């Protein structure tokens, strides 16, 4: 599922057999991989019987990927099966991301960890361009309201 105003650059690989949801305004740069399943363990465990195996394959991993609205995924990044990125997330170049990450996380590393809050950088830009505050708050505050509802 693709939201409105999504940018997906060149040389990306999106394997969506378990489902991919990309929110509004997301930017996926170049040489990014989104992979919703991993079969390499199952193939090693089952060998030649992998193809004929009936039922759930041992070692098979499959789960959807969700990229929250207005997130940015830097070049040469990997989003693995089961990844959920909150709204306004920034994935730095070359990060290997798995698991759930909160709204406004800045992710870096292999494996990726939260290293900052994207609102800090946004705040500096909004100080220079206060005329943009209403546009920013229209989506960013909605993310904060949704989080508050979940916590109740």
TIBA-97251 format. One line per field, with one value per atom (N, C-alpha, C): x, y, z; chain; atom name; residue in one letter; residue number from 1. Coordinates in pm, 1 decimal, decimal comma, always signed. Each point is the difference from the previous one (the first is absolute). Example, Ala and Ser with C-alpha at 12.3 -4.5 7.8 and 13.67 -1.06 7.14 Angstrom:
BEGIN
X = [+1319,0|-89,0|+90,0|-35,0|+82,0|-77,0]
Y = [-569,0|+119,0|+120,0|+105,0|+119,0|+109,0]
Z = [+780,0|+0,0|+0,0|-72,0|+6,0|+73,0]
kette = [A|A|A|A|A|A]
atom = [N|CA|C|N|CA|C]
rest = [a|a|a|s|s|s]
nr = [1|1|1|2|2|2]
This chain:
BEGIN
X = [+84,9|-84,9|+89,4|-32,9|+76,1|-87,5|+51,8|-67,5|+21,4|-59,0|+17,6|+137,0|+48,0|+122,3|+122,9|+6,9|+114,0|+103,6|+126,6|+110,2|+79,7|+16,0|+84,8|+101,7|+126,2|+106,8|+36,7|+111,6|+45,4|+77,5|+8,9|+81,3|-40,0|-130,1|-50,9|-56,5|-2,9|-57,6|-108,1|-123,9|-111,0|-63,1|+25,3|-57,2|-115,3|-122,8|-117,7|-91,7|+52,9|-86,3|-76,5|+52,2|-70,7|-68,8|+8,0|-68,1|+93,2|-17,6|+75,0|-98,7|+10,3|-80,7|+96,1|-11,9|+84,5|-92,2|+18,2|-88,7|+19,2|-90,2|+0,2|+132,9|+48,6|+117,1|+132,0|+3,9|+125,2|+94,4|+128,8|+104,3|+92,2|+10,5|+92,8|+101,4|+123,2|+100,0|+39,6|+122,1|+45,7|+78,4|+2,5|+70,3|-48,7|-130,2|-63,0|-69,1|+4,9|-71,7|-101,6|-123,4|-105,4|-31,2|+22,5|-10,8|-91,5|-116,7|-99,2|+10,9|+91,9|+20,4|+146,9|+37,7|+134,9|-10,4|+52,1|-10,6|+133,3|+109,7|+130,7|+18,0|-54,8|+11,7|-75,4|-122,6|-81,6|+67,7|+60,8|+68,0|+118,5|+75,4|+114,2|-47,3|-106,1|-49,2|-60,6|-70,7|-71,2|+77,7|+101,9|+78,7|-86,8|+18,1|-73,7|-150,4|-41,1|-142,8|-74,6|+71,1|-61,3|-119,9|+14,9|-104,5|-122,3|+19,5|-111,8|-60,6|+57,1|-45,7|-145,2|-79,9|-141,4|-16,6|-72,4|-23,0|+102,4|-1,2|+90,3|+145,0|+82,1|+142,0|+76,9|+75,2|+82,2|+101,0|+12,3|+96,0|-50,7|-118,1|-59,3|-44,1|+34,9|-40,0|-79,8|-118,0|-80,8|-84,6|+1,3|-80,9|-4,6|-109,4|-12,9|+95,9|+19,4|+79,5|-93,0|+14,6|-79,4|+94,1|-11,7|+79,4|-97,6|+12,1|-92,3|+12,6|-106,1|-8,9|+118,6|+42,4|+104,5|+132,9|+25,2|+129,7|+93,4|+128,3|+105,3|+88,3|+22,7|+85,6|+121,4|+116,0|+123,4|+54,1|+93,3|+54,0|+70,2|-5,9|+68,8|-46,9|-126,3|-58,7|-76,1|-19,2|-77,5|-105,2|-126,6|-108,9|-40,9|+18,3|-25,9|-144,8|-38,2|-134,9|-40,1|-121,9|-52,9|+36,8|+66,1|+38,2|-121,1|-11,4|-102,7|+68,0|-4,5|+56,3|-112,8|+12,8|-99,2|+7,5|-95,4|-6,1|+122,8|+46,3|+109,0|+135,0|+15,3|+126,2|+101,9|+126,2|+110,2|+89,9|+19,0|+92,2|+125,0|+109,6|+124,9|+55,7|+80,2|+58,0|+69,5|-26,8|+67,2|-53,1|-105,9|-53,7|-67,8|+7,5|-70,7|-103,5|-127,6|-108,0|-89,5|-30,0|-99,4|-73,1|-121,6|-77,5|-80,7|-58,3|-86,8|+76,2|-22,4|+68,4|-102,9|+19,1|-101,3|-3,2|-105,9|-8,8|+122,6|+46,6|+107,2|+137,1|+18,1|+130,4|+96,6|+125,4|+109,5|+76,5|+7,6|+59,1|+131,4|+98,8|+130,3|+62,5|+80,8|+77,6|-43,8|+78,1|-20,5|+18,0|-101,5|-140,9|-29,8|-104,3|-35,8|-50,8|+36,9|-46,9|-45,4|-85,4|-43,1|+117,7|+41,4|+114,2|-39,4|-122,9|-44,3|-150,6|-52,1|-141,5|-7,6|-73,6|-6,1|-62,0|-78,6|-60,8|+105,2|+117,0|+105,4|+46,6|+25,4|+37,7|-113,8|-122,1|-116,5|-16,8|+22,8|-15,4|+89,0|+123,5|+91,5|-51,6|-53,4|-55,2|-124,4|-83,3|-121,9|+31,6|+109,1|+41,1|+38,0|+64,0|+37,8|-119,3|-97,6|-116,1|-129,6|-33,7|-119,2|-129,3|+2,5|-119,5|-36,4|+90,9|-24,6|-57,1|-4,1|-40,0|-138,5|-96,8|-135,5|-0,6|+77,5|+6,8|+63,5|+106,0|+71,5|-89,3|-61,5|-81,9|-121,2|-47,2|-117,4|+22,9|+120,3|+26,7|+75,5|+92,6|+83,3|-79,8|-87,0|-79,9|-100,3|-47,5|-90,5|+71,6|+127,2|+77,1|+10,6|+22,0|+11,0|-134,5|-109,0|-133,5|-29,9|+37,2|-23,2|+78,2|+122,4|+82,1|-64,7|-51,0|-64,8|-124,1|-76,2|-117,8|+40,2|+110,2|+46,7|+44,6|+60,7|+50,5|-112,6|-118,8|-113,7|-62,7]
Y = [-116,8|+116,8|+122,9|+93,8|+123,7|+118,3|+86,7|+124,5|+99,8|+115,0|+106,6|+64,5|+55,2|+80,9|-78,3|-126,8|-86,4|+11,7|+5,4|-1,9|-127,9|-78,2|-118,3|+17,4|+13,7|+25,2|-122,6|+11,4|-106,8|-107,3|-116,8|-112,6|-48,5|-3,7|-53,2|-139,2|-79,7|-133,9|-5,3|-25,3|-10,0|-137,4|-87,9|-134,0|+4,9|-12,0|+30,6|-120,4|-121,5|-117,8|-4,6|+61,5|+3,1|+134,1|+91,2|+128,2|+116,2|+108,5|+123,4|+116,0|+84,8|+121,7|+118,5|+91,2|+119,2|+120,6|+74,5|+110,6|+122,7|+93,9|+125,1|+73,7|+54,3|+86,2|-69,0|-132,0|-73,2|+18,3|+10,1|+3,9|-119,8|-82,0|-113,3|+32,3|+23,2|+54,5|-102,2|-51,8|-94,8|-113,5|-112,9|-119,7|-44,8|+9,5|-41,9|-133,5|-89,2|-126,7|-10,3|-33,9|-33,2|-147,3|-83,7|-144,3|-56,0|-51,6|-45,9|-148,9|-68,7|-140,3|-37,9|-103,6|-54,5|-151,1|-61,1|-145,9|-71,3|+72,4|-64,3|-103,1|+25,4|-98,9|-128,2|+17,9|-115,7|-81,2|+67,2|-73,2|-80,1|+58,6|-73,1|-117,7|+22,0|-106,0|-116,4|+31,8|-104,0|-53,8|+72,5|-45,6|-24,0|-115,6|-32,7|-15,0|-17,9|-18,9|+132,9|+111,2|+133,2|+17,0|-35,2|+22,7|-86,9|-121,7|-92,9|+0,1|+76,2|+1,0|+43,6|-73,1|+33,2|+62,7|+109,7|+67,3|+109,3|+47,6|+108,9|-45,9|+80,2|-34,4|+48,5|-88,1|+42,3|+106,1|+106,6|+105,1|+108,0|-18,7|+99,3|+121,2|+118,6|+124,8|+81,5|+46,7|+84,9|+91,9|+129,0|+97,5|+128,3|+75,6|+122,8|+109,3|+97,8|+119,0|+120,3|+91,8|+123,5|+119,0|+97,2|+122,5|+114,4|+65,4|+105,8|+125,7|+77,1|+121,4|+93,5|+63,5|+103,2|-50,1|-128,4|-58,2|+7,1|-14,1|+5,5|-122,4|-74,2|-118,2|+27,4|+10,9|+35,5|-110,4|+36,9|-94,6|-118,4|-112,2|-123,4|-53,4|+23,0|-50,1|-128,9|-76,9|-123,4|+3,4|-18,9|-16,4|-146,7|-70,6|-143,2|-30,9|-125,5|-47,8|+40,8|+50,4|+37,7|+139,2|+77,4|+136,1|+91,7|+82,8|+104,2|+130,3|+97,3|+131,9|+96,9|+72,5|+101,9|+117,4|+89,6|+120,0|+87,6|+65,8|+94,4|-62,8|-128,2|-70,1|+32,0|+6,4|+14,2|-121,8|-72,6|-112,7|+49,2|+4,3|+47,6|-101,5|+49,6|-82,6|-123,5|-113,7|-123,8|-72,1|+50,0|-63,3|-132,5|-93,8|-127,8|+0,1|+7,5|+26,0|-122,6|-32,6|-104,3|+39,9|-47,3|+27,2|+128,4|+36,3|+118,1|+118,7|+116,1|+122,7|+112,2|+87,6|+102,0|+112,3|+79,1|+121,0|+86,4|+65,0|+100,6|-56,7|-130,9|-59,1|+31,1|+22,6|+2,4|-129,0|-85,0|-132,7|-7,3|-61,4|-16,3|-128,6|-64,3|-114,2|-131,1|-103,1|-135,3|-97,4|-31,0|+34,8|+143,5|+54,6|+139,5|+18,1|+113,4|+40,3|+145,4|+40,1|+139,4|+82,6|+99,9|+83,5|+145,7|+36,2|+139,1|+7,1|+120,3|+29,9|+97,3|-36,6|+83,5|+137,0|+13,0|+130,7|+103,5|-43,6|+95,6|+74,9|-72,2|+64,9|+80,5|-53,9|+72,2|+133,1|-1,5|+121,1|+113,0|-32,9|+102,7|+60,4|-84,2|+51,3|+84,4|-42,9|+76,3|+134,7|+9,8|+129,6|+95,5|-52,1|+82,9|+31,5|-89,6|+14,6|-19,8|+95,0|-16,3|-10,1|+46,6|-8,1|-145,6|-92,8|-141,7|-77,4|+61,8|-69,8|-65,9|+68,3|-56,8|-124,9|+1,7|-117,2|-118,9|+28,2|-104,7|-57,5|+85,9|-45,1|-79,9|+25,5|-71,5|-151,3|-44,2|-144,5|-41,6|+80,9|-38,9|-5,5|+94,5|-2,4|-114,4|-36,4|-114,6|-126,5|-12,4|-115,9|-0,5|+115,2|+8,5|-28,4|+45,4|-28,1|-149,7|-64,4|-144,4|-76,0|+41,9|-63,7|+15,9|+119,2|+25,0|-88,2|-19,1|-87,3|-143,7|-45,5|-136,9|-20,2|+103,3|-12,2|-2,6|+50,6|-2,6|-131,2]
Z = [+0,0|+0,0|+0,0|-86,1|-9,8|+36,1|+86,5|+30,1|-112,9|+12,8|-98,2|+15,2|-110,2|-0,8|+44,7|-36,8|+32,8|-110,8|+38,1|-96,1|+22,2|-106,4|+3,5|-111,5|+38,4|-95,8|-81,0|-68,3|-90,2|+75,0|-61,1|+46,7|+139,6|+25,0|+126,5|-23,0|+106,6|-3,8|+106,4|-43,4|+94,9|-18,2|+95,8|+0,7|+98,8|-50,5|+80,8|+20,6|+0,9|+10,9|+131,9|+106,6|+128,8|+23,4|-95,1|+8,8|+32,9|-71,5|+24,3|-1,5|+102,5|+6,4|+10,0|-94,0|-3,0|+14,0|+108,9|+33,1|-87,4|+18,8|-75,2|+14,3|-111,4|+2,4|+27,5|-4,2|+26,1|-118,5|+32,0|-102,4|+20,0|-103,4|-0,5|-108,4|+39,6|-91,1|-106,4|+2,7|-101,6|+65,2|-70,5|+46,7|+138,7|+21,0|+125,3|-24,2|+99,1|-8,8|+112,3|-36,4|+95,9|-24,0|+100,5|-17,9|+108,6|-41,4|+97,3|+32,3|-62,7|+38,3|-14,8|+72,8|-6,9|+1,6|-103,5|-12,1|+16,5|+16,6|-2,2|+111,2|+119,0|+107,7|-36,0|-49,2|-37,4|-109,9|-95,5|-107,4|+53,7|+89,9|+57,4|+84,5|+78,4|+87,6|-78,6|-107,3|-75,0|-119,1|-43,7|-114,7|-121,8|-63,4|-122,1|+23,5|+124,3|+29,9|+15,6|-12,2|+15,5|-92,9|-126,2|-100,0|+25,1|+43,2|+15,9|+140,1|+91,3|+139,3|+7,7|+76,7|+17,9|+138,4|+5,4|+127,5|+25,7|+122,5|+37,7|-6,6|-65,3|-13,1|+123,1|+65,8|+113,5|-45,1|+78,4|-31,5|-93,4|-55,6|-91,2|+80,7|-45,3|+65,5|-100,5|+39,6|-86,9|+87,2|-32,7|+72,3|-82,7|+12,4|-78,7|+45,8|-87,4|+28,6|-8,7|+96,0|-1,3|+18,9|-90,4|+8,4|+23,8|+116,4|+38,7|-85,6|-0,8|-81,4|+23,6|-107,6|+0,6|+54,6|-22,4|+36,0|-119,7|+27,6|-101,6|+18,2|-108,4|+4,6|-88,0|+64,2|-68,9|-87,9|-88,8|-97,1|+65,7|-71,5|+38,6|+135,9|+32,3|+124,8|-27,4|+106,5|-6,1|+108,8|-37,3|+96,0|-6,4|+112,6|+4,4|+37,2|-19,5|+30,4|+141,5|+14,0|+130,7|+45,5|-84,1|+38,5|-3,1|+103,5|+5,4|+40,3|-90,3|+26,9|+30,3|+108,9|+33,0|-94,9|+13,1|-83,3|+24,1|-107,4|+13,6|+30,0|-26,7|+26,4|-109,1|+39,3|-95,3|+15,8|-110,6|-3,0|-71,7|+72,9|-59,5|-98,6|-93,0|-106,0|+56,8|-62,8|+34,7|+122,1|+60,8|+120,4|-34,5|+92,7|-10,6|+111,2|-39,7|+94,6|+14,1|+126,9|+28,5|+127,4|+14,8|+121,0|-9,9|+113,5|+6,7|+55,1|-61,7|+41,0|+12,8|+97,2|+29,2|-103,8|+7,5|-81,4|+24,2|-105,1|+5,1|+36,5|-12,3|+28,4|-113,6|+34,8|-96,8|+24,7|-103,9|+13,1|-75,8|+63,1|-63,1|+52,3|-83,9|+44,3|-61,0|+35,0|-50,3|+115,1|+76,2|-19,0|+43,2|-59,2|+26,0|+142,1|+56,7|+132,3|-8,7|+92,1|+6,2|+51,7|-78,5|+37,4|+22,4|-38,9|+16,1|-22,8|+9,0|-21,8|-118,0|-103,7|-120,8|+25,7|+107,2|+30,7|+38,1|+48,3|+33,8|-124,6|-107,7|-125,4|-58,5|+9,6|-51,0|+72,9|+129,6|+81,8|-51,5|-36,8|-51,9|-129,8|-87,1|-126,1|+24,8|+93,1|+28,8|+64,4|+72,6|+54,9|-112,5|-104,2|-115,7|-88,8|-2,9|-88,9|+79,3|+85,4|+83,2|-81,3|-122,7|-84,4|-33,4|+24,8|-29,4|+118,1|+116,3|+122,0|-12,3|-55,5|-10,7|-87,7|-108,7|-88,6|+72,6|+71,7|+74,1|+109,7|+75,1|+111,8|-45,3|-121,8|-50,3|+1,0|-30,9|+3,3|+126,3|+47,2|+114,0|+129,3|+21,2|+122,5|-1,3|-117,9|-8,8|+46,2|-33,3|+45,4|+152,4|+59,4|+145,0|+66,8|-60,3|+54,5|-5,0|-109,6|-13,1|+106,3|+25,7|+102,8|+137,6|+28,3|+128,4|+15,5|-107,8|+5,0|+30,7|-61,0|+23,1|+143,9|+59,4|+136,2|+103,9|-35,9|+93,8|+5,1]
kette = [A|A|A|A|A|A|A|A|A|A|A|A|A|A|A|A|A|A|A|A|A|A|A|A|A|A|A|A|A|A|A|A|A|A|A|A|A|A|A|A|A|A|A|A|A|A|A|A|A|A|A|A|A|A|A|A|A|A|A|A|A|A|A|A|A|A|A|A|A|A|A|A|A|A|A|A|A|A|A|A|A|A|A|A|A|A|A|A|A|A|A|A|A|A|A|A|A|A|A|A|A|A|A|A|A|A|A|A|A|A|A|A|A|A|A|A|A|A|A|A|A|A|A|A|A|A|A|A|A|A|A|A|A|A|A|A|A|A|A|A|A|A|A|A|A|A|A|A|A|A|A|A|A|A|A|A|A|A|A|A|A|A|A|A|A|A|A|A|A|A|A|A|A|A|A|A|A|A|A|A|A|A|A|A|A|A|A|A|A|A|A|A|A|A|A|A|A|A|A|A|A|A|A|A|A|A|A|A|A|A|A|A|A|A|A|A|A|A|A|A|A|A|A|A|A|A|A|A|A|A|A|A|A|A|A|A|A|A|A|A|A|A|A|A|A|A|A|A|A|A|A|A|A|A|A|A|A|A|A|A|A|A|A|A|A|A|A|A|A|A|A|A|A|A|A|A|A|A|A|A|A|A|A|A|A|A|A|A|A|A|A|A|A|A|A|A|A|A|A|A|A|A|A|A|A|A|A|A|A|A|A|A|A|A|A|A|A|A|A|A|A|A|A|A|A|A|A|A|A|A|A|A|A|A|A|A|A|A|A|A|A|A|A|A|A|A|A|A|A|A|A|A|A|A|A|A|A|A|A|A|A|A|A|A|A|A|A|A|A|A|A|A|A|A|A|A|A|A|A|A|A|A|A|A|A|A|A|A|A|A|A|A|A|A|A|A|A|A|A|A|A|A|A|A|A|A|A|A|A|A|A|A|A|A|A|A|A|A|A|A|A|A|A|A|A|A|A|A|A|A|A|A|A|A|A|A|A|A|A|A|A|A|A|A|A|A|A|A|A|A|A|A|A|A|A|A]
atom = [N|CA|C|N|CA|C|N|CA|C|N|CA|C|N|CA|C|N|CA|C|N|CA|C|N|CA|C|N|CA|C|N|CA|C|N|CA|C|N|CA|C|N|CA|C|N|CA|C|N|CA|C|N|CA|C|N|CA|C|N|CA|C|N|CA|C|N|CA|C|N|CA|C|N|CA|C|N|CA|C|N|CA|C|N|CA|C|N|CA|C|N|CA|C|N|CA|C|N|CA|C|N|CA|C|N|CA|C|N|CA|C|N|CA|C|N|CA|C|N|CA|C|N|CA|C|N|CA|C|N|CA|C|N|CA|C|N|CA|C|N|CA|C|N|CA|C|N|CA|C|N|CA|C|N|CA|C|N|CA|C|N|CA|C|N|CA|C|N|CA|C|N|CA|C|N|CA|C|N|CA|C|N|CA|C|N|CA|C|N|CA|C|N|CA|C|N|CA|C|N|CA|C|N|CA|C|N|CA|C|N|CA|C|N|CA|C|N|CA|C|N|CA|C|N|CA|C|N|CA|C|N|CA|C|N|CA|C|N|CA|C|N|CA|C|N|CA|C|N|CA|C|N|CA|C|N|CA|C|N|CA|C|N|CA|C|N|CA|C|N|CA|C|N|CA|C|N|CA|C|N|CA|C|N|CA|C|N|CA|C|N|CA|C|N|CA|C|N|CA|C|N|CA|C|N|CA|C|N|CA|C|N|CA|C|N|CA|C|N|CA|C|N|CA|C|N|CA|C|N|CA|C|N|CA|C|N|CA|C|N|CA|C|N|CA|C|N|CA|C|N|CA|C|N|CA|C|N|CA|C|N|CA|C|N|CA|C|N|CA|C|N|CA|C|N|CA|C|N|CA|C|N|CA|C|N|CA|C|N|CA|C|N|CA|C|N|CA|C|N|CA|C|N|CA|C|N|CA|C|N|CA|C|N|CA|C|N|CA|C|N|CA|C|N|CA|C|N|CA|C|N|CA|C|N|CA|C|N|CA|C|N|CA|C|N|CA|C|N|CA|C|N|CA|C|N|CA|C|N|CA|C|N|CA|C|N|CA|C|N|CA|C|N|CA|C|N|CA|C|N|CA|C|N|CA|C|N|CA|C|N|CA|C|N|CA|C|N|CA|C|N|CA|C|N|CA|C|N|CA|C|N|CA|C|N|CA|C|N|CA|C|N|CA|C|N|CA|C|N|CA|C]
rest = [x|x|x|x|x|x|x|x|x|x|x|x|x|x|x|x|x|x|x|x|x|x|x|x|x|x|x|x|x|x|x|x|x|x|x|x|x|x|x|x|x|x|x|x|x|x|x|x|x|x|x|x|x|x|x|x|x|x|x|x|x|x|x|x|x|x|x|x|x|x|x|x|x|x|x|x|x|x|x|x|x|x|x|x|x|x|x|x|x|x|x|x|x|x|x|x|x|x|x|x|x|x|x|x|x|x|x|x|x|x|x|x|x|x|x|x|x|x|x|x|x|x|x|x|x|x|x|x|x|x|x|x|x|x|x|x|x|x|x|x|x|x|x|x|x|x|x|x|x|x|x|x|x|x|x|x|x|x|x|x|x|x|x|x|x|x|x|x|x|x|x|x|x|x|x|x|x|x|x|x|x|x|x|x|x|x|x|x|x|x|x|x|x|x|x|x|x|x|x|x|x|x|x|x|x|x|x|x|x|x|x|x|x|x|x|x|x|x|x|x|x|x|x|x|x|x|x|x|x|x|x|x|x|x|x|x|x|x|x|x|x|x|x|x|x|x|x|x|x|x|x|x|x|x|x|x|x|x|x|x|x|x|x|x|x|x|x|x|x|x|x|x|x|x|x|x|x|x|x|x|x|x|x|x|x|x|x|x|x|x|x|x|x|x|x|x|x|x|x|x|x|x|x|x|x|x|x|x|x|x|x|x|x|x|x|x|x|x|x|x|x|x|x|x|x|x|x|x|x|x|x|x|x|x|x|x|x|x|x|x|x|x|x|x|x|x|x|x|x|x|x|x|x|x|x|x|x|x|x|x|x|x|x|x|x|x|x|x|x|x|x|x|x|x|x|x|x|x|x|x|x|x|x|x|x|x|x|x|x|x|x|x|x|x|x|x|x|x|x|x|x|x|x|x|x|x|x|x|x|x|x|x|x|x|x|x|x|x|x|x|x|x|x|x|x|x|x|x|x|x|x|x|x|x|x|x|x|x|x|x|x|x|x|x|x|x|x|x|x|x|x|x|x|x|x|x]
nr = [1|1|1|2|2|2|3|3|3|4|4|4|5|5|5|6|6|6|7|7|7|8|8|8|9|9|9|10|10|10|11|11|11|12|12|12|13|13|13|14|14|14|15|15|15|16|16|16|17|17|17|18|18|18|19|19|19|20|20|20|21|21|21|22|22|22|23|23|23|24|24|24|25|25|25|26|26|26|27|27|27|28|28|28|29|29|29|30|30|30|31|31|31|32|32|32|33|33|33|34|34|34|35|35|35|36|36|36|37|37|37|38|38|38|39|39|39|40|40|40|41|41|41|42|42|42|43|43|43|44|44|44|45|45|45|46|46|46|47|47|47|48|48|48|49|49|49|50|50|50|51|51|51|52|52|52|53|53|53|54|54|54|55|55|55|56|56|56|57|57|57|58|58|58|59|59|59|60|60|60|61|61|61|62|62|62|63|63|63|64|64|64|65|65|65|66|66|66|67|67|67|68|68|68|69|69|69|70|70|70|71|71|71|72|72|72|73|73|73|74|74|74|75|75|75|76|76|76|77|77|77|78|78|78|79|79|79|80|80|80|81|81|81|82|82|82|83|83|83|84|84|84|85|85|85|86|86|86|87|87|87|88|88|88|89|89|89|90|90|90|91|91|91|92|92|92|93|93|93|94|94|94|95|95|95|96|96|96|97|97|97|98|98|98|99|99|99|100|100|100|101|101|101|102|102|102|103|103|103|104|104|104|105|105|105|106|106|106|107|107|107|108|108|108|109|109|109|110|110|110|111|111|111|112|112|112|113|113|113|114|114|114|115|115|115|116|116|116|117|117|117|118|118|118|119|119|119|120|120|120|121|121|121|122|122|122|123|123|123|124|124|124|125|125|125|126|126|126|127|127|127|128|128|128|129|129|129|130|130|130|131|131|131|132|132|132|133|133|133|134|134|134|135|135|135|136|136|136|137|137|137|138|138|138|139|139|139|140|140|140|141|141|141|142|142|142|143|143|143|144|144|144|145|145|145|146|146|146|147|147|147|148|148|148|149|149|149|150|150|150|151|151|151|152|152|152]
